[in-house]
Amino acid sequence: MGTVKYITKDYGTYDGFNIDEYIKRGGFKGLKKSILQGYEKTVKDVSESGLQGRGGANYPTGRKLTQAREAKGNGDRYILCNADEGEPGTFKDKYLLQNGIYKVIEGIIISAFCAGANKGYIYVREEYTFMHKDIEFAIKQVYDKGFLGEDILSSGFDFDLSLFSGGGSYVCGEGFAMCESIEGKSGRPRSKPPYVKECGLHNKPTLVINVETVSVIATMMQNGFKTVLKYGVEDCPGTKMVCVSGKVKHPGVYEVEFGTTVQNIIKIAGGIKGGKKAKFVQIGGASGVIVPYEKLNIPYTYSGMKKVKGNIGSGAIVVADEDDSVIDYLSVVEDFFFHECCGKCVPCREGNRQLKKIMDRFKIKQGTLTDLKNYVRIVNALDASLCGSGKAQIIPFISAYTNFSQEFKNALKREE
């Protein structure tokens, strides 16, 4: 198993913002098919493909579309395409937007048709400002071709789409925080229930879906949902976009089959640069598990990652070599969470404040046994956070401590 070209077929071989070129390559064929066969059959196709959300939650997409349509509510219904990838080491959505914007838009329209949504936004992180005008241009082109607006393809289906610039906050990738941001408020999560699907943007039913997920939906509807089943393994069909960075020879975005081992993915990226040995890998973004390299001869699947108590998450794979310190790396991770904490709930706000102080002492080998005890206590307390940011943050800290306990002991100051 290695790299494949399923979602990314032809990417980089033509101007990705030329809609006529996209249509020549089968673009919007999937939308036409979806509308012709109806939303029930389209949702069934998505379900039978085994597609799970590619944004990190791994939730069955067919079920998600069904629940979105069944959510009770009058008036507008929304779909938000989450392009707010704000985690270090995560840049696959940027690649998909730059090379396949029309496929992203087509997938959004198909998803909106299935969910019964009439309005949508592509929520693009503020740091991707350089792409905003191009995306707005692409949306206009889709309107001009008649695939957006009123009575799309004479079906009676109305759907409007626009771009929204993110708030420059990692937390805005969370569903409710994204809704708050679009509403012009500070991007902070809300308490649940109710859930976003029931009471999201402007308190209306809202479907939040990832860039890669809609890209897969458009691809399978263009080519037939069974084409997904040609890739991957039985319990995890399809492909996955991965972002490999760190101490590898060829960092970048790769499309791989599910079931490829993590070690093989690193080899696909050229292996470790400078003739060094790999030491540890963080998988799934800043909130991903930190695992010794030798334990990663495991399949890159949702079930395979459970063997190391991790998850595929955002698709990020950050590789460290033998010269890298786990403590130094983890300190950078904590700096990120401390900076990005929205401050709304006590466990995350105060937990990160204290955890940063402890990590700063560990970094200069001035930690104490009390610091070590408090490290464990604070990390466990973060699980009481309001949103997924704080809850998931415990994963790298627990896994690093479990797998590299000696480095934590070495970070304690020596008794004189």
TIGU-239028 format. One record per residue: residue in three letters; x, y, z of N, C-alpha, C in turn. Coordinates in pm, whole numbers, plus 32768, in hexadecimal, padded with zeros to 4 digits. Each point is the difference from the previous one (the first is absolute). Layout:
ALAXYZXYZXYZ ...
! end
This chain:
MET80537F8880007FAD807880008057807D8000 GLY7FD480657FB7804C807C7FF87FA680737FDD THR803880637FB87FB080747FD97FA27FD97F8E VAL7F8D80417FFD7F9D7FE77F967FC980877FD2 LYS7FB27FFD7F957FC180797FCB7F6B7FE57FEF TYR7FB98009806D7F6E7FF07FFA7FBD80898008 ILE8006803F80737FCD8088800C8050805F7FA6 THR80827FEC7FFF805D80617FC580237FE57F6E LYS7FB37FAE7FBD801C7FE47F73800780837FB0 ASP806A80107FB4801780757FAA8029807E804C TYR80017FFB808680278078804A808F80287FDD GLY8012807F7FE5808480327FDD801F7FF87F6C THR7FA67FC27FB180187FF57F707FB380697FAF TYR7FAA804B80447FB5806C7FBD7FE2806D8065 ASP7FD480717FCF7FDF807180577F857FDC8052 GLY80137FEC80817F947FD580587F8F8064800D PHE8014807C7FD47F98806680097FBC80197F7A ASN801A7FA67F9F7FBE80077F7D7F8B7F9E8000 ILE7F888035800A7F8A7FAB800F7FE47FAE7F81 ASP802280367F8C7FE97FB57F8480587F847FFB GLU807C800D803080597F8C80047FCC7F988062 TYR7FC8802F80707FC77FA280627F8A7FB57FC4 ILE7FAB80467FB97F8B7FC17FC3802A7F9A7F96 LYS8069801F7FB380327FA27F9B802D7F7D803F ARG802C8008807F80317F8A80467F937FBD8055 GLY7F83801D7FE07F917FBF80467FC580518070 GLY802A807D800E7FCF8056806A7F6A80197FF8 PHE7FBD7FFD80737F70801580127FAB7F8F7FC7 LYS80437F997FCD7FB97F877FD87FC17FBE807B GLY8048800680707FCE7FC5807C7F86804A8035 LEU800080857FF47F8E804F802B7F867FDE7FAC LYS80137FFA7F7D7F917FDF7FA67FC57F768022 LYS80587FA1801A7FD37F7980227FB380008084 SER8033804B80627FC0800480847F7380387FF7 ILE7FF2806D7FB77F7C803E7FF37FA17FA77FB1 LEU80357FBE7F997FAD7FA87FAE7FCC7F898050 GLN80557FC480527FD67F88804A7FBD80218086 GLY800C807E802D7FBF8029807B805A7FF4807A TYR7FDD8048806980578006807680027F7B804C GLU7F927FB580007FFE7F83804B80637F9B7FC7 LYS80027FF37F7C805E7FA27FC0808F80338010 THR801480837FFA80868038800F80377FE6808C VAL7FAC80158064802B7FE4808A801C7F6B8012 LYS7FB17FAD7FC180177F70800780877FDC7FC2 ASP8021803E7F8F80827FE87FC080728028805D VAL7FF48074803E8067802F805C80107F9F8074 SER7F8F7FD0803380047FA1807180447F7D7FD7 GLU7FDC7FCD7F8A80367F7F7FD4809380087FDA SER803180797FE8808F80107FE280567FF1807D GLY7FBF80088075804A7FF6807F804A80808025 LEU7FE0806E7FBC8047807E80197FEB8031808E GLN8070801A80447FFE803E8084803B808B7FF3 GLY7FCF805D8051802D808A7FF88097800C8009 ARG803A804E7FA68091800E7FF9803580778051 GLY7FA9803D804F802C8073804F803B7FDB8087 GLY7FF57F818026803B7FD4807E7FA37FB08058 ALA7F7D80197FF47FA07FBA80577FE07F737FCF ASN80167FE67F7F7FED7F7B7FC57F6E7FD18005 TYR7FA4805D80077F717FDD800A7FCD7FD57F76 PRO7FAE7F977FF97FCB7FD37F7E7FB780717FB7 THR802E80217F887FCC80757FB97F707FEE7FD3 GLY7FDC7F877FD77F757FE77FD87FA1801B8072 ARG80257FD280787FAD801880757FF78095801F LYS807080457FF080048090801B7FA3804C7FA2 LEU80007FDB7F807FA880417FA07F6D7FE68020 THR7FE37F8580297F777FDB80237FD080508079 GLN8055800780667FDB804A80797FEF80957FE4 ALA804F80347FA57FF5808E7FDD7F79801C7FC0 ARG7FD57FA77FAA7F7F80147FBC7F8B7FEE8060 GLU80117FA680617F937FE2805D7FF580658072 ALA8065805580107FFD8063806C7F88805D7FEF LYS7FB78014806B7F8680517FFA802180958001 GLY7FB7804B7FAF801680907FFC7FBD803E7F87 ASN7FD4807B80107FBF80487F93806080697FC6 GLY7FEB80227F83805180697FC280847FCC7FCB ASP80668052800780837FDE7FC680417F898044 ARG804B7FB57FB080537F928032808980127FC1 TYR80687FED8050808680257FD5805E7F887FF3 ILE806580127FAA80727FA57FFA807E80558008 LEU805E7FD78057807E8046801080707FA07FDA CYS804E80267F9C80747FB17FDA807780328051 ASN80337FAA8055806A8026805E80897FFD7FBD ALA803080777FD78086800D7FC780568054805E ASP7FEA7FEC80828047804C8066806D7FAB803F GLU804E7FBB7FAD80677FA88038806B80558044 GLY80027FFC808480598058804A80697FB88052 GLU800A7F7D7FF080627FB5805080887FFC7FBC PRO806C800B804E80867FF17FC6800C7F787FBA GLY803D80007F8B80147F837FB77F8A7FD67FAC THR7F9780537FF87F887FDE7FB47FEC80647F8F PHE80067FCE7F837FF3805A7F8D7FC37FBB7F86 LYS7FBA7F9180157FC27FB77F917F8D804E7FC1 ASP7FB0804580547F8F804A7FCA802F80727FA6 LYS806F803E8024803B80687FAC801E7FC87F76 TYR803A7F877FFC80217FBF7F817F827FE57FAF LEU7F977FCF80417F837FE07FB97FBB807D7FCD LEU8006806D804B7FC3807D7FD4804B803C7F8A GLN80847FF480028051803B7F957FF77FB17F7F ASN7FF67F7C800C80057FAA7F897F797FC87FD5 GLY7F9D8004805A7F7F7FC47FDF7F8A804D803A ILE800380847FF57F978053803B7F757FDD7FCA TYR7FF67FE17F7D7F7C7FE27FC87FCC7F798031 LYS805B7FA4801C7FD57F8080397FCC8017808E VAL80438057804A7FD1802380877F75803D7FF9 ILE7FED805E7FA57F7E80437FF37F947F9D7FD4 GLU80227FAA7FA17F9F7F9C7FD37FD67FA58073 GLY80627FD680507FE27FAB80737FA880468067 ILE8016808380117FAD804E805C7F6F80047FCE ILE7FF080187F7F7F78800A7FC77FB87F7A800D ILE80457F927FE27FC37F7B800E7FD87FE88092 SER80598023805C7FE37FEE80907F8A8056802B ALA7FFA807C7FCD7F90805880207F7D7FC77FCB PHE80057FC87F887F897FC17FC47FCF7F8E8057 CYS805E7FAE80327FDC7F8F80557FCA802E8088 ALA803A806B80357FDC803080857F88805E8000 GLY7FD6802B7F897F91805E7FF78028808E8023 ALA8080801F7FF58032808680207FEC805E7F8A ASN7FE5807E801D7FEE80627F958069806F8002 LYS805180038069806B80648008807F7FBF8036 GLY807380317FCF807C7FC5802E807480617FFE TYR80677FDC804D807B804E800680777FA17FF8 ILE8068802D7FB880837FC0800D804B80558065 TYR80167FC880768041804A806C80987FE97FF5 VAL804480617FC5808E7FF37FE38052804C8069 ARG80647FC0803480518040806A803880857FD0 GLU8007805F805C802B80877FE0808D80027FC5 GLU80547FA2802D808A7FFC7FCF800A7FD67F6D TYR7F927FD17FC77FFE7FDD7F727FC780737FAC THR80148079802F7FCC80767FBB802880047F6D PHE80787FD17FE2803280047F767FAA7FAD7FA0 MET7FAF7FA680377FA97FAD7FAB7F7280367FF5 HIS7FDC806080547F748028800A7FC680327F7B LYS804880577FBA7FCD80367F827FEE7F947F97 ASP805E7FA17FFE7FF57F927FA07F867FA9801E ILE7FE57FE780807F8D7FAF80257F7F804A7FDF GLU7FFB8081801B7F8A80517FDE7FE980027F69 PHE806D80067FB37FF77FF97F6F7FC57F7A7FD5 ALA802F7F94803E7FCF7F7B7FDE7F6A7FF3801E ILE7FD6803380717F727FFB80247FAC804A7F98 LYS803080747FD57FB9804E7F9A7FF47FB17F7E GLN806C7FB97FDA7FFD7FB17F867F977F918008 VAL7FF17FC780767F9D7F9680127F7280397FF4 TYR7FED807880367F7F80447FEE7FE480177F6B ASP806680307FB97FEF80207F727FDC7F857FAD LYS802F7F8C802C7FE37F837FB87F787FC58028 GLY7FC0803C80627F7B7FD280287FFD7F918067 PHE80747FE6804180047F9680657FEA8036808E LEU7FF08082800D7FDE8040807E7F9180657FE7 GLY7FB3801E80687F9580617FF37F777FBE8007 GLU7FA280377FB57F767FCF80037FE87F927F97 ASP7FB07F9F80287FD37F987FA480757FBE7FB6 ILE805F7FCD804B80787FC47FC67FDC7F887FA7 LEU802D80057F847FE67F967F9D7F6A7FE27FF3 SER7FB0806A800D7F6D7FF67FF27FC47F99805E SER803B7FF380767FD67F9A80607FA78036806F GLY7FF78086800A7FB9803C806F80568011807C PHE807E7FD57FF6805F800A8070804780887FF9 ASP7FF3804F806A80418083800A80717FF88066 PHE807480357FDC80717FFF805D806080717FE0 ASP801F805080678060806E7FF4807B7FE38053 LEU807480227FC880807FE480428059807B7FFC SER80478018806C8061806E800280757FDB805A LEU8069804E7FF780777FEB80537FF78055807D PHE80307FC98070800A804E807B808E7FF28035 SER8040807180198088800080357FFE7FE28095 GLY804F7F9E802880037FD7808C8034806B805D GLY7FF37FE4808280258062806680907FF7802C GLY80527FB07FBA808C7FF4802880117FB48082 SER7FA27FA7801E80027FB5807D7FF07F6B7FE6 TYR80557FB1803E7FFA7F6F7FF47F797FCA8030 VAL7FCA803A80697F837FCF803B7F8B80107F9F CYS800C805D7F9F7F9380167FA17FE97F887FA4 GLY80597F9F80047FE97F857FB67F967FA98041 GLU7FDE801D807E7F957FBA80477F7B80377FCE GLY7F9D7FA77FF07F8380257FBE7FBA807A8038 PHE7FE9800280827FB98071803C805380807FFB ALA80847FF38018805680767FFA7FFF803C7F74 MET7FF97FAB7F9B7FF7802D7F757F7F804D7FE9 CYS7F937FCB80367F7F80467FF4800680898043 GLU803880058077800C807E8049805380657FAF SER806B7FCF7FC3805780577FB17FB6803B7F88 ILE7FB47FAD7FB97FB5802E7F8C7F948066802A GLU7FCC7FED80777F9A805C8033803B80848030 GLY8085800E7FF88041807C8027802680078092 LYS7FFC7F8F804480237FFB808E808D7FC78012 SER802F8001807A80807FC0801D7FF17F6A7FEA GLY80607FC67FBA7FF87F727FDD80177FA68077 ARG7F977FE5804B80087FAA80757F927F967FF8 PRO801B7F8880347F9B7F957FFA7F8B801B805B ARG7F907FBF7FE27F8A800480567FF47F7B804A SER7FB3800180697FE57F8480497FA17FA87FAE LYS800D7F7E80107FAC7FA07FBA7FB57FAB8067 PRO7F887FCD7FDE7FAC80217F8D7FC08089800F PRO7FBC80327F947FEC7FC07F7E80827FFD7FB0 TYR80007FB27F9580767FEF7FAD7FF780577F83 VAL8072800F7FBF800680557F887F9A7FD67F98 LYS7FF27F7D7FEC7FA47FD07F997F70802A801C GLU7FE1801C807F7F78802780257FF08098800C CYS8068804180327FF4808C8026808780457FEF GLY802E800B7F85808480367FE5800180927FDB LEU8024801D7F83800980897FD17F7880458007 HIS7FFA807280427F83804B80147F937FA7803C ASN802E7F9E80517FA77FA280457FAD7FAC7FA0 LYS80367FE97F887FBC7FAE7F9B804D7F7D7FEE PRO7FBE7F977FCC80477F837FE3807A801A7FA7 THR80727FCA8029807E801E7FBB80557F837FF3 LEU802F7FE67F88805B7F917FE5808D80377FF1 VAL805D7FD08052808D80277FF4804A7F897FC4 ILE804780187F9280407F947FB7808A802D7FCF ASN805C7FA37FF6808C80207FE1801C80077F6A VAL8067804A7FDC802A80117F74801C7F7A7FBD GLU804A7FAA804280227F7F7FC57F857FA87FF1 THR7FA6800680617F867FAF7FFB7FAC80237F85 VAL7FEC80827FE77FAF80267F8B804A7FDF7F7E SER808580038004804D7FD97F897FEA7F6D7FDE VAL7FFA7FAC80687FE57F717FEA7F717FEE7FCB ILE7FA1804880397F747FF57FD47FF380217F6C ALA803E806F7FD57FF980267F7280417F967FA8 THR80727FCA802D80497F9D7FB27FB07F807FEF MET7FC67FD1806E7FB47F817FF77F8180107FAF MET7FC2807580057F8680147FB3801F80107F6B GLN807680327FE0802A800B7F7480217F777FC4 ASN803A7FAA805380357F817FCD7FB57F83802F GLY7FA0801280597FBA7F8E803B80367FE3808A PHE7FA77FEE8061802E7FF1808B80557F838015 LYS7FEE7F9C7FAA804E7F848011809480147FE2 THR8023806E7FBC808D801A7FE3804F80178080 VAL7FBC802F806980438014808180317F7A8036 LEU7FB07F987FE9801C7F7C803880777FBB7FBF LYS8033803A7F9380767FC77FBE807F801B804F TYR7FF7805F805B8076802A804C7FF07FDD8094 GLY80707FF980447FFD7FEA80907FEF7F6F8026 VAL7FC67FEB80767FEB7F7980347F6D7FF18025 GLU7FD97F8780227F727FE180137FBE8057806B ASP8042801080727FC1804E806B801980967FF4 CYS804C80277F98801E808E7FEF801C801B7F6B PRO7F9580067FAF801380137F708024808F7FDC GLY803D800E7F8A801B80857FCC8090802F8013 THR801180827FEC8084803D800B7FFD806E8068 LYS8077802F8024800A806C8062806D80627FD6 MET7FE080818009806380667FE9805280108080 VAL80847FF67FF48056800F8075806480717FE9 CYS80238044806A8064806B7FFA80797FD08050 VAL806D7FE57FBD80787FCF804280658072800A SER802E801B80788060806D801480627FDA806E GLY805B805B801F80667FE3806480807FD37FBE LYS80427F9E803A80857FD67FD47FFB7F987F91 VAL7FB4801D7F977FFB7FA77F8C803C80487F87 LYS802B7FB27F9F8042803B7F8B7F9F804F7FA7 HIS7F857FCF7FF47FA1803F7FA57F7B801C8047 PRO7FFC806480567F81802180417F99802B7F9A GLY7F827FE280197F9880277FA27F7E7FB68019 VAL7FA380107FA17F7D7FBF800880007F867FA5 TYR7FD27F8F80357FFB7F857FB37F767FC08011 GLU7FCE7FC37F957F857FB2800A80297F6D8006 VAL7FDC7FBE806D80287F7680157F867FA88017 GLU80117F807FE87F957FA1801F7FFC7FE68096 PHE7F877FF780367FF47FD08089803B7F748007 GLY80487FE4806B80417F7E8010809580077FEA THR802F806A7FBC809080177FF580378015808C THR80727FC680208036801380868034808F8010 VAL8002802F807B80338087801C809380097FD8 GLN804B7F98801D808E80007FDB8010800A7F69 ASN7FA97FC07FB5800A80067F6E7FDB808B7FCC ILE7FA1804280437FDD80887FD8807A805C8010 ILE804B7FEA806B807A8050801780677FE37F93 LYS80077F827FD5805B7FDC7F917FD380437F7E ILE7F7D80097FEB7FCB80437F8A802E80917FFC ALA800C803C8076802F808B800A809880097FFE GLY80427F957FD6809180017FF0804F7FCC8074 GLY7FBB7FDC806D80487FD28077803F8074804C ILE80507FDF8063803D80658056807480427FB9 LYS800380838003806B80487FBB808180018052 GLY806F80127FBA8082800C804180387F7D8035 GLY7FC67F8F7FD880347F80802F7FE57FE38092 LYS7FA5804C803C7FE07FED808E7F9B7F8E8012 LYS7FEC7FDA807D7F9A7F9C80217F8280468032 ALA7F8E7FC87FDE7F82803780327FF37FDF8094 LYS7FC9805F804C7FF17FEB80907F6E7FF58027 PHE7FB180657FE17F727FFB80217FB1804B7F96 VAL7F7E7FE57FFE7FA6803A7F9E7F82802F8047 GLN7FD080777FDD7F7D802B80307F9D7FF27F8E ILE7F927FBA801B7F9F7FE17F977F78803E8022 GLY7FC9804D7FA27F79803480117FF780928023 GLY807080497FFB7FFE808E80208037801B808A ALA7FF4807D802E8039802880817FC47FB08073 SER7F857FD37FF07FBF7FB18069800D7F6A7FE6 GLY805F7FDC7FAB80137F747FDD80607FB8805C VAL80007F7D7FF680537FAA80538092800D7FD8 ILE805C7FF78062809080027FE980357F74801B VAL80377FC17F9780217F728005808F7FE87FD2 PRO804A7FA6804280857FDA7FCE7FF57FC57F73 TYR805F80217FAB7FFB7FD57F757FF67F687FF2 GLU80467FB7805780047F6E7FF17F777FBF8018 LYS7FA38046803C7F7B7FC980187FA080187F8C LEU803180417F967FA6802E7F977FFE7FAA7F82 ASN80247F8180107FED7FA27F927F717FCA8009 ILE7FA2805D80007F727FE280107FB380407F8D PRO7F8C7FC77FDB7FB480397F917FC6808A8023 TYR800780587FA07FC6808580117F6C7FF67FE2 THR7FB67FD780667F6F7FF47FF97FC8802F8087 TYR7F7D801480067FC4802C807E80137F97806C SER7FF17F7F7FDC80137F95806380947FEA801D GLY8054800E7F99808F7FEB8014803D80628061 MET7FD3807C7FFB8037806680587FDB7FEA8092 LYS7F977FB380177FD97FE1808B806B7FAC8045 LYS80547FBD7FB2806A7FAD803A80658054804B VAL800A807F7FDD805C805B80477FB0806D8048 LYS7F7E7FE380177FA6805B80477FF980897FBD GLY80037FFD7F797FFB807C7FB47F8E80017F9D ASN7FFF80697FAE7F9A80107F9B804080417F86 ILE7FC17FF17F8D8033803D7F867FF380978005 GLY7F95803080417FF0808F8015800180507F7F SER805080697FFE8003805D7F8F80507FCC7F89 GLY80447F8E801080527FCB7F938090802B8008 ALA80268045806C808A802E800F805A7F918035 ILE80787FFB7FCA80677FA3803080818051800D VAL8029801E807B807980508019806B7FA48036 VAL80727FFD7FBC806A7F9E801D807780448044 ALA80307FC4806D80758032804880717F9A7FF6 ASP807B80327FFF80727FA47FF780467FEF8086 GLU806E7FB7800080467FDB807B80378077804E ASP800F80717FBE8035807680447F9580538046 ASP7F837FDE7FEA7F92805080367FD97FD4808D SER7FE3806380527FD57FE8808A7F687FFD8006 VAL7FC97F9B80417F6F7FF880127FCF80778052 ILE804D802580667FDA807080567FFB80827FB0 ASP806780177FAF8001807B7FAE7F8B80027F9F TYR7FE57F8E7FC27F927FF87FA07F7B80198047 LEU7FEE7FBF80737F83800E804A7FED808F8033 SER806D8043801D7FF9808C802B7FC880587F91 VAL80277FE37F847FCB804B7F8E7F6B7FE47FF0 VAL7FD87F8180127F727FDC7FF97FB1804C806A GLU80378008807A7FBB8048806B7FF980967FE4 ASP806B80387FC67FFC808E7FDA7F8C801B7FA0 PHE7FEB7FA27FA57F92800D7FA07F7980008048 PHE7FE97F9E80577F807FF780457FEA8076805E PHE806A802C80427FF58074805A7FD7807C7FB1 HIS803C80117F8B7FE280757FAC7F737FF97FC7 GLU7FD47F887FDA7F807FF17FBA7F887FE9805C CYS80177FEC80807F907FEC805D7FA5807A7FFD CYS7F7E7FEA7FEF7FA280717FF67FE2803E8088 GLY801E7FB9806D7FEE803880857F767FF2803B LYS7FA57FBE7FBB7F767FFB80307FEE7FA7807B CYS803F7F8A80007FEB7FA48070807C7FF48057 VAL7FE97FE78081806D7FFE806380647F907FE7 PRO7FD67F827FE780647F957FF28069801E7F94 CYS7FD280327F8C805D801B7F928050807F801B ARG7FBC806B802D804480808016806B7FF6806C GLU7FD97FD18077805E7FFA806E805D7F887FF5 GLY7FCD7F937FC580557F8B7FED8075801F7FA6 ASN7FE680457F92806D80237FA480608066803C ARG7FCB8059805180578062804180687FBB805A GLN7FCF7FA18050805A7FB9805B80587F9B7FB7 LEU7FC87FBF7F9B804D7F9C7FB5807480417FB6 LYS7FEA80787FCC806C80487FBD8073801F8061 LYS7FDE8028807A8068801D806480537F84801F ILE7FBA7F8F800C80467F82801D80597FD87F8B MET7FCD800B7F85804F7FDB7F8B8078805C7FF0 ASP7FF0807F80208072805D7FF9806E7FD78061 ARG7FDB7FCE807680657FD18060803E7F7D7FD2 PHE7FAE7FA67FC980367F837FCB8066801B7F92 LYS7FE480637FB08055801D7F8C808E80278029 ILE800C8042807180868029803080317FA58071 LYS7FC27F8B800B80257F9A80637FF88034808F GLN7F98804E80197FEB803780867F7B7FD2803C GLY7FCB7F927FCC7F847FCA803580147FBB8085 THR7F957FEC804880037FBC80827FA27F887FFD LEU800B7FAD80677FA57F8E800A7F6F8030800D THR7FEF807380437F7A803A800B7FCD802A7F77 ASP805980387FAD7FDA80247F777FD17F867FB3 LEU80477F9180147FDE7F867FB87F767FCD8029 LYS7FE3800580837F7D7FD780307F92805E7FCD ASN801E808380027F9E80627FD27FE87FF67F69 TYR806A7FDC7FB77FF57FEC7F707F937F987FE4 VAL80097F8E80437F9E7F957FEC7F75802D802C ARG7FF8804580717F7F802B80367FBD80667FA4 ILE804E80607FD07FC8806A7FAA7FD47FC77F79 VAL80537FA97FC77FDE7FC57F7F7F7B7FB58009 ASN7FEE7FB4806B7F827FB680117F8B80608016 ALA8018807180427F95806180187FD180437F7F LEU805780077F9C7FDB803E7F807F8D7FB67FBC ASP7FEA7F8480277F947FB27FC47F77803A8021 ALA7FFB805980627F81804080267FE6807F7FB0 SER8052801B7F9C7FF080797FAF7F7D80007FB4 LEU7FD380777FDB7F7E80107FBF7FFE7FC47F74 CYS806B80157FB380007FD27F7480707F9C7FE7 GLY80047FD17F85805F7F997FDA8091802A8006 SER801C80817FFA808B802F800380447FD68081 GLY7FC3801F807180397FDB80817FFC7F6B8019 LYS7F917FC07FD87FF17F71801780687FAF7FB3 ALA801780277F83805F7FB67FAC809080228022 GLN80158073803E8088802C801F80497FA0805D ILE7FB67FB4804E80417FA7805F804D7F907FBA ILE7FD97FE17F82803B7F8D7FBA8098800A7FEF PRO8037806F7FC8809280047FF2804980008085 PHE7FC5803D806780448009808180027F7B8049 ILE7F917FB67FF97FFE7F7B803F80597F9F7FB4 SER7FF780017F7A804F7FA17FB18096801B800B ALA8026807F8003808E8022800E80357FD18087 TYR7FB280168068802A7FD7808780077F68800A THR7FA17FBB7FC17FFD7F6E800480757FC37FB4 ASN801B80377F8880657FC47FA9808F8030801A PHE800D807380408086803A8015800F8033808F SER7FDB7FAC806080038029808D808C8027802F GLN80677FC07FC98088801F802B8026808F7FDD GLU7FD180337F91801F80897FDA7FC180648062 PHE7F8D7FDC80377FC18055806480527FFF8082 LYS80337F8B802480547FF58079808280507FEC ASN80327FFD7F86807B804B7FE37FEA80978002 ALA7F82802A7FF87FE1808F80017FF48039808C LEU80117FA980667FFA802F808C80888034802A LYS80028068805280808037802D80417FA08063 ARG80827FFB7FF7804A7FA480568014803D808C GLU7FF97FA780648018802E80878094801C8014 GLU801E8070803F808D8024801980377FAC8073 
! end
